[in-house]
Amino acid sequence: MSSPSTAPPAPSNLKRIVAASLIGTTIEWYDFFLYGSAAALVFNKLFFPDSDPLVGTLLSFLTYAVGFAARPIGALVFGHYGDRLGRKKLLVLSLLMMGGATFAIGLLPTHATIGSAAPVLLTVLRLVQGFALGGEWGGAVLLVSEHGDARRRGFWASWPQTGAPAGQLLATGVLSLLTAVLSDSAFGTWGWRIPFLLSGVLVIVGLWIRLSVDESPVFKEALQRAEAREADAPAERMPLVAVLRHHWRDVLVAMGARMAENISYYVITAFILVYATTSAGVSKQTALNAVLIASALHFAVIPAWGALSDRVGRRPVYLIGAVGVGLWMFPFFALIDTGGFGALLLAVTVGLVMHGAMYAPQAAFFSEMFATRMRYSGASIGAQFASVAAGAPAPLIATALLSGYGSSTPIALYVIAASLLTVIAVALAKETRHRDLADVSAADGPGAPPVRTEAAEDARTH
């Protein structure tokens, strides 16, 4: 009998699973990115009105960064239960938590109404968002990776990754539309709430689709084997303990690989709204439109990069992106400084295309590193712990560097340093595209070293 990872699923079933993961991740990233855009545009005035404008922006981005601090906790909790109970149940819970927190932000009174309690409540809701997103990513990419055809895993697993630019596209598009049709006064008074309240509708749609898909067959097979020998085996270790015991090198590789990908993304999409409007004299509408168009192109190139990783490997494609985004940073800021829309659009688009070369193979790359009964924990821990040091402080550090030096040069060097870290991490990693997820999971559970077949071990060395 063929293992679930080697037997290609029915095309219609796989497409439904991909659609469910994509729509769910799009909604969750919409919620998360909406906060980032609002932090750059209005939260400094609504929740920190007594501060200097740039200091208010720093405080606003600080609450933005708090969401990242909660992501590793979400990764630990969701990863633990996702490896024990299954991917699907935890994905439904993460969607409910994220959508509920975002909807509540849309109802939140501002500083003018309830004083200092407003930023406190905003911070709490941001923590809930971060906790939910910390559990979302791992489950979404694993659900597709463990259903998909191994020969095209990079391509199919890259589709949940497009949820990030799709969410960015949706969030930026709604904000761009509102800033275009509303006056600054109307948008600052009540218009900013509309995108947050829309999350309630999106969550209903996402739940309807996500509840319709099946649990990962690779996980179900591994769970059945673990349960069958449970009476004769010692107590199962916690997935976290097993990950740190058997896959600590893979966790470090994943964290290093995330540095350039995470930092560059938030500099290109979030910090740019600050830099372009304060240093380059670009209007909010122009900056939002540039991010909007570039996000659409970002969405389009991710599956192409994922397909390329199936042909040449995860590492070469990832390295293209890491090197490319580092080399692009000085031209990136030089183009923005011209103040022209075409130059701004080119700067953001090339940056996001290079980012896509890292982000596209990441789902398959990280999934292939870990055994099935610790895969949710391993992939989530590696990805989300890195976000605390990478994406969380990126807009904050970039804004502080701009405030301290009045120049884009230290910001460019900051991203270049992250690129070097990622190049080193990926260069030290083993190629994974030939790995069979069922063979990698032959240990059937945390606490035992991953046993592989001869064929899988041969593939592992390629």
Residue, then its C-alpha position, 0 to 999 in steps of 0.5 A: m500500500s502506498s503511503p499518503s505522502t507518496a500517493p498523489p491525492a485526487p486533484s479536486n481534493l488537493k485543490r480544495i485543501v489548498a483553497a482552504s489553507l489559502i483563504g484561511t491564511t489570507i484572512e489571518w494575514y489581512d487581520f495582522f497586516l491591517y494592524g501594521s498599516a493602521a499603526a503607521l497611519v492613524f494609531n499614533k494619533l488615536f492611541f498616543p496623542d500626547s507624543d511627538p509625531l515620530v515618537g507616537t509612531l514608535l509607540s504605535f509600532l511597539t504595540y505592533a511588535v508586541g504581536f510578534a512576542a506572542r507568536p512563539i507562545g502560539a507556536l508552542v501551544f498550537g504546535h503541541y496540540g496540533d501534533r497530538l490532535g491534528r492540524k485541522k482543529l487547531l486551524v479552526l481555533s486560530l482563525l476564530m481567535m484572530g478574527g475575534a481580536t481584529f473585530a474587537i479592535g474595530l470597536l475599541p474606544t480611543h485615547a480621547t474616550i477612555g484615556s490610557a486604557a485605550p492603548v492597554l486594550l489595544t495591546v491586549l488584542r494585539l497579543v491575541q492576534g500574535f498568539a493566533l498567527g503563531g499557530e496558524w502558519g505551521g498548520a496551514v502549510l503542513l495541511v497542504s504539504e502532507h496532502g500534496d504530491a511529493r514531486r510538486r510539494g514546493f509548488w502546492a505548499s507555496w500557495p498558503q504562502t501567498g496568503a501573506p501578500a493576499g492579506q497585505l493586498l486586501a488590507t492595503g486595498v481596503l485602506s487605500l480605498l477608504t483614504a481615497v473616498l474619505s477625508d483625513s478627518a473622517f478616516g481618522t474619526w471612524g473610517w479606520r474602523i471599517p476594515f477591522l469590522l470587515s474581519g467578522v464577515l471574512v472569518i465566517v467565510g473562512l470557517w465555512i471553507r476550512l471546516s470542509v477539508d479532511e485531516s492530513p493523511v500523513f498525520k492520521e497514519a502516524l497517529q494510528r501507529a503511535e496509538a497501536r503501540e501505546a500500551d508497550a511504549p513509554a510515555e510519549r514525550m512532549p513534541l517540544v522536547a522531542v523537537l529540541r532533542h532530535h531537530w535542534r539543528d533544523v530549528l536553528v537553520a529555520m530561524g536563520a533562514r527567517m532573518a532576511e525574509n522576515i526583516s526585509y518584508y516588514v521594512i518593504t511593506a510596513f516601514i515604507l509607509v513611514y519613510a516614504t511619507t516623512s522623508a521622501g514627501v510622498s502622500k499616504q495614498t501614493a505609498l499605499n497604492a505602490v504597496l498595493i500593486a507590488s503585493a499583487l505581483h508578489f502574490a503572482v511570483i510566489p507559486a512560480w518560485g515554489a515550482l522552481s524549488d521543485r526543479v532545482g531545490r529549496r536551497p538555491v531558490y532561497l539563496i537567490g532571494a537572500v542575496g537579491v534582497g540584500l543587494w537591492m536595499f541601497p537602490f531601494f531607498a535611492l528610488i524612494d528618495t526620488g519621490g516619483f510613483g514609478a520609482l517607488l513602485l519599482a523599489v517595492t516590486v523588486g524587493l517583494v519579488m526577491h522576498g518571494a524567492m525566500y518565502a515560496p520554498q519556505a513552507a516545503f523546506f521547513s515541513e521536510m525538516f521534521a518528523t510528522r508527530m513533531r512537525y507542527s511544533g518544529a516548523s512553528i517554533g523555527a518560524q515564529f521564534a525567529s519572528v521575535a528577533a526579525g519581524a517584530p522589531a524591524p519597523l521599530i528599529a528602522t524608525a529609530l535608525l531614521s530618527g537617530y541618523g536621518s538617513s536610509t543608509p543604516i537601515a539598508l545595512y541592517v537588512i544587508a546584515a540580516s541577509l548575510l545571516t540567512v545566506i549562512a544558515v541556508a548554506l549550512a542546511k541540507e537539501t530537502r526536496h527529495r524527502d518523503l514525509a512518511d519516511v521522515s516520520a517513521a519514528d511515529g512519535p516524539g521521543a524516538p529518533p526519526v528512522r528512515t528507509e534506505a531510499a529516504e536516507d539516500a534522498r536525504t543526502h542529495 
